[in-house]
Amino acid sequence: MVNRQNIPIIFSYFTMAILFILTINNGFFWDTVQLGSKHANHYYTLNFSTLLLPDSIDSGHIPAFGMYLAIIWKLLGRSLIASHLAMLPFIFGVLWQLHKLSARFVKKEYAGWVMLLVFLDPSLLSQLTLMSPDVLLVFFFLMGLNSIWGNKRFLLSLSIALLFLTSMRGMMLSLCLLIVDIIKNIAFSRSFRVTFVALVKRSLIYMPALLIFISFSAYHYIEKGWIGYHEDSPWAALFARVGVEGAIHNVGILGWRILDYGRIVIWGVFLVLLIKFRLGVFKIKEARLLYLLFIVILFLLPANMIWAKDLLGHRYLLPIYLSFSLLCATILFSLEMGRKLRIAMVSVWLIVIISGNFWVYPEKISQGWDSTLAHLPYYKTRLQALEYLDKNGIAFSEVQSFFPNVPMIDDIDLNDDKRQLVDFDNGCDYVLYSNVFNISNNDYDLIRNQYSVIKQFRRGWVYIDICKKNNVPHQAILEQEGIN
């Protein structure tokens, strides 16, 4: 008979296993095309003969994730299944680290429930179905937290180094972990000299990561003359600085992201606990450093994003979501309260957070499609649309589309199909449009006014329209498809 305290643990692993099986044939999606397949294809094709990427795909990160995928392809073959299998150790590693971390703050009987409440965040679930470097980032982040609380110096040093190898956000996250580590493991009550020596010794943990960063950055600058990004970068517009007014607007976007996709329920639970127990929510010994963790990450991780034009994607903020969920769940299972009240709050939390995967906004409101399971129908719908183009003899060079559907088909599906759709500039007869694309209002209005839908494919919350310019005859295709 299954122990009741293991039910949420089993459910978490079972849910992830089902999601993994259902998505194992899905192609690269959203930013994973750039950070995953394009980087990996570069190293795979050139047999790792060069360390740096071409400027056209160099986004400034240390490209360790692309190298990792390329190595897996060399071992298992270049395929989508091999790419998903490459993620498997980190996917279940996230669950393992999350349960281990939860058990540090609540009684053993509740650790599984804390783990489940954090795990079900829609943005985390969605990323866990993708071949995404953010899966590795979350794993190394949780590994780092466990190492801090367990004072495991080697594992902490390893996790920080791996965060540096994952992305620039991993580097910012390492700074957050450094602050928490110092507060947790350095005794400041001693003399200044003793404290200073302890800080110097502790800093050795972070030296390998710093050396990795300095070495790569120096080599990158010597070879290319820039670090991070440059004016001609394809992503330069995203890094454009905004003024005070723009920063205030971005703070509002940050708040929306934190509440989005059902996460508002977590803040609701925290508010209920605060009203009922007042200062009691701040007196829980196990939660004190979790408050510090959340505040440090909340202010430091998005600090550079706030001043940039478009760097507040949902997935960028995963550590903020997870740290607050962990904090709130810890409080929920640490305070003395009636069983019915706790069950009620856990039930509402579960219902609303799961419902976050069904939050789809109207057409002209951009959505983090890579950060909710609502995007899952897109893969088969996209393949249907491409098959329709082939069936009707419509050349891909005659069809325009949008991010993330304009790379080579091979970069998405790893099928050696070198064709690709054209970036939209209103210069072709056909447009392939989906509500997943988050296009500008001007482009959306242009398509709806100047093009007609000749075929629509719809699955769940996702649809794809094949459109043709109004001044171009399309009667033959309409008749062939039986639309008339």
Rosetta blueprint (number, residue, H / E / L):
1 M L
2 V L
3 N L
4 R H
5 Q H
6 N H
7 I H
8 P H
9 I H
10 I H
11 F H
12 S H
13 Y H
14 F H
15 T H
16 M H
17 A H
18 I H
19 L H
20 F H
21 I H
22 L H
23 T H
24 I L
25 N L
26 N L
27 G L
28 F L
29 F L
30 W L
31 D L
32 T H
33 V H
34 Q H
35 L H
36 G H
37 S H
38 K H
39 H H
40 A H
41 N H
42 H H
43 Y H
44 Y H
45 T H
46 L L
47 N L
48 F L
49 S L
50 T L
51 L L
52 L L
53 L L
54 P L
55 D L
56 S L
57 I L
58 D L
59 S L
60 G L
61 H L
62 I L
63 P L
64 A H
65 F H
66 G H
67 M H
68 Y H
69 L H
70 A H
71 I H
72 I H
73 W H
74 K H
75 L H
76 L H
77 G L
78 R L
79 S L
80 L H
81 I H
82 A H
83 S H
84 H H
85 L H
86 A H
87 M H
88 L H
89 P H
90 F H
91 I H
92 F H
93 G H
94 V H
95 L H
96 W H
97 Q H
98 L H
99 H H
100 K H
101 L H
102 S H
103 A L
104 R L
105 F L
106 V L
107 K L
108 K H
109 E H
110 Y H
111 A H
112 G H
113 W H
114 V H
115 M H
116 L H
117 L H
118 V H
119 F H
120 L L
121 D L
122 P H
123 S H
124 L H
125 L H
126 S H
127 Q H
128 L H
129 T L
130 L L
131 M L
132 S L
133 P H
134 D H
135 V H
136 L H
137 L H
138 V H
139 F H
140 F H
141 F H
142 L H
143 M H
144 G H
145 L H
146 N H
147 S H
148 I H
149 W H
150 G H
151 N L
152 K L
153 R H
154 F H
155 L H
156 L H
157 S H
158 L H
159 S H
160 I H
161 A H
162 L H
163 L H
164 F H
165 L H
166 T H
167 S L
168 M H
169 R H
170 G H
171 M H
172 M H
173 L H
174 S H
175 L H
176 C H
177 L H
178 L H
179 I H
180 V H
181 D H
182 I H
183 I H
184 K H
185 N H
186 I L
187 A L
188 F L
189 S L
190 R L
191 S L
192 F H
193 R H
194 V H
195 T H
196 F H
197 V H
198 A H
199 L H
200 V H
201 K H
202 R H
203 S H
204 L H
205 I H
206 Y H
207 M H
208 P H
209 A H
210 L H
211 L H
212 I H
213 F H
214 I H
215 S H
216 F H
217 S H
218 A H
219 Y H
220 H H
221 Y H
222 I H
223 E H
224 K H
225 G L
226 W L
227 I L
228 G L
229 Y L
230 H L
231 E L
232 D L
233 S L
234 P L
235 W L
236 A H
237 A H
238 L H
239 F H
240 A L
241 R E
242 V L
243 G L
244 V H
245 E H
246 G H
247 A H
248 I H
249 H H
250 N H
251 V H
252 G H
253 I H
254 L H
255 G H
256 W H
257 R H
258 I H
259 L H
260 D L
261 Y L
262 G L
263 R L
264 I H
265 V H
266 I H
267 W H
268 G H
269 V H
270 F H
271 L H
272 V H
273 L H
274 L H
275 I H
276 K H
277 F H
278 R H
279 L H
280 G H
281 V H
282 F H
283 K L
284 I L
285 K H
286 E H
287 A H
288 R H
289 L H
290 L H
291 Y H
292 L H
293 L H
294 F H
295 I H
296 V H
297 I H
298 L H
299 F H
300 L H
301 L L
302 P L
303 A H
304 N H
305 M H
306 I H
307 W L
308 A E
309 K L
310 D L
311 L L
312 L L
313 G L
314 H H
315 R H
316 Y H
317 L H
318 L H
319 P H
320 I H
321 Y H
322 L H
323 S H
324 F H
325 S H
326 L H
327 L H
328 C H
329 A H
330 T H
331 I H
332 L H
333 F L
334 S L
335 L L
336 E L
337 M L
338 G L
339 R H
340 K H
341 L H
342 R H
343 I H
344 A H
345 M H
346 V H
347 S H
348 V H
349 W H
350 L H
351 I H
352 V H
353 I H
354 I H
355 S H
356 G H
357 N H
358 F H
359 W L
360 V L
361 Y L
362 P L
363 E L
364 K L
365 I L
366 S L
367 Q L
368 G L
369 W H
370 D H
371 S H
372 T L
373 L H
374 A H
375 H H
376 L L
377 P L
378 Y H
379 Y H
380 K H
381 T H
382 R H
383 L H
384 Q H
385 A H
386 L H
387 E H
388 Y H
389 L H
390 D H
391 K H
392 N L
393 G L
394 I L
395 A L
396 F H
397 S H
398 E H
399 V E
400 Q E
401 S E
402 F L
403 F L
404 P L
405 N L
406 V L
407 P L
408 M L
409 I H
410 D H
411 D H
412 I H
413 D H
414 L L
415 N L
416 D L
417 D L
418 K L
419 R L
420 Q L
421 L L
422 V E
423 D E
424 F L
425 D L
426 N L
427 G L
428 C L
429 D L
430 Y E
431 V E
432 L E
433 Y E
434 S E
435 N L
436 V L
437 F L
438 N L
439 I L
440 S L
441 N H
442 N H
443 D H
444 Y H
445 D H
446 L H
447 I H
448 R H
449 N H
450 Q H
451 Y E
452 S E
453 V E
454 I E
455 K E
456 Q E
457 F E
458 R E
459 R E
460 G L
461 W L
462 V E
463 Y E
464 I E
465 D E
466 I E
467 C E
468 K E
469 K E
470 N L
471 N L
472 V L
473 P L
474 H L
475 Q H
476 A H
477 I H
478 L H
479 E H
480 Q H
481 E L
482 G L
483 I L
484 N L
